[in-house]
Amino acid sequence: MQWYNEEHRHSAINFVTPAERHAGFDTALLEKRAIVYEAAKNRCPECWSGATRNWQPVLVVRLNPDQHIAKKGENIEAVLKLKMAA
């Protein structure tokens, strides 16, 4: 459990650990990564075929996104986008 929460970088939350996310460190870490990636792209543009990775913080995380059912009044398109992003 310690490894999973403290060391493993989860792809669903842009490769930060759950502990970093819960502590609120994810935004700063992702901002730094975006800067590093842009600098690398600027140094060697021929190495990049497109845009860099999206390092924006993931705002909504569901443990079981496939089991999430739209509740009354909930925007079904927003729910489907969340499912596709997971």
Steps between C-alpha positions, in 0.01 A plus 500: 500500500785742581658449158167547321417828676847648551713385206290372209422774249149444368422567134138599578627797703778603259776298658499638853458288810171497690686646799626793289150561369335484842761736643435748218849470350378374162434844348853627565656173383298503178585865434870417532462205263327718242792745515757221464317346204463835321869573554593160357275558201657844441854356524431221252178561304583231245464241777133591548228410254228698675403671820644402835299296748209669674630565851183666633388366839224242488209658683261206539608147581264208541601167646268311266424731206315227309254464786419869520140558393366844418282627780188705446597845375856396416632584154534165320761640257720602793465150646599342168804729471610393846465135400702555183773687689542222757 
